């Protein structure tokens, strides 16, 4: 249900229209209906608390529609629980009952001014299957959706408020909408439903639309446009979860090793010793302190020539948790030697770079292409054709900062998700799930 954004002051007037859209989706046969983050009463809530009676009334309205159509309903709402106000995604069952909610953990920029972060990661049982419910920026932390799937989620469902900078009004960009949701579905092996707003809120927050229904193999089944209010319909298969890789890169580091803060780094696909010696001399002409080339063997961390980096294969790279331990230990450059999933190399590489705030060098021998991606997820250099050696300027200060928005630290988000997962594992040892 991609809705047009409204200010908090305009919510009461817009609510009947939103209900009519839900009703039309139910009439069309939808059995899972999703509304955006901050539908009730808005995303920009402000510091004035949301009245509990408003939350209760809107829940009652939606419960009636869920019963009328026999549908499961997920919607973004302010929610007061145990005296705390959360940015939540609430779930209503086809009988109108409240099935639970997920509170946003990785609060984004100003929404931390009026919401508290969530503290749990558990799927919600519904007649459609176990839903892994998360909210917007939670999806930027790879271990939040992967933990939900690890705990039995068969479908990822995300009310969101994807904002856009308006850098190009003709192409409203957002990394999650353009890249990450497809990777999340693919790497976890479950479908992903993401519901966004369109338009502008409080004349200061712009949304990119692009609500999407993504299949378990990461391909778009349906996607909305950037600006319209619309009912997006699609069909996904729930319940089939292929076995995923659990390969990870450990974090055994030499405490006495002092990596350089800045360095020119060259890289190549070449493995022949004679050619590599020639390429090292060419790299020196570019003032490169090191030349990186493919290295067969297990995943490991290399410390040499003033540079520390992780060497990994596809199984480690495509595991959402594969690089987290090493990244939190301080490794900020990873060399990915591709042997599979070539069609996903750029999407995975850009996603990993952005979510981990790290540098990624992809060595794709099958495609005869090597490229480097910076911590903002931008491909900045690469080899092609007769260009066999490329170089870039590595700067540790760019990857040392985990801020992805004001007061929004990706490293803190990763640590928090790992702490919640660890608590859940401890509890499962005490009281195993049925």
Buried (B, 14 or more C-beta within 10 A) or exposed (E): BBBBBBBBEEBEEBBEEBBEBBBEBBEEEBBBBBBBBBBBBBBBBBEEEBEEEBBEEBBEBBBBBBBBBEBBBBBBBBBBEEEEBBBBBBBBBBEBEEBBBBBBBBBBBBBBEBBBBBEEBBBBBBEBBBBBBBBBBBBBBBBBBBBBBBBBBBBBBBBBBBBBEEEEEEEBBBBBBBBBBBBBBBBBBBBBBBBBBBBBBBEEBBBBBBBBBBBBEBEBBBBBBBBEBBBBEBEBEBEEBEEBBEBBBEBEBEEEEEBEEEBBBBBBBBEEEEEBEEBBEBBEEBEBBBBBBBEEEEBEBBBEBBBBBBBBBBBBBBBBBBBBBBBBEEBBBBBBBBBEBBEBBBBBBBBBBBBBBBBBBBBBBEBEBBBBBBBEBEBEBBBEEEEBBBBBBBBBEBBEEBEBBEEBBBBBBBBBBBEBBEEBEEEEEEEEEE
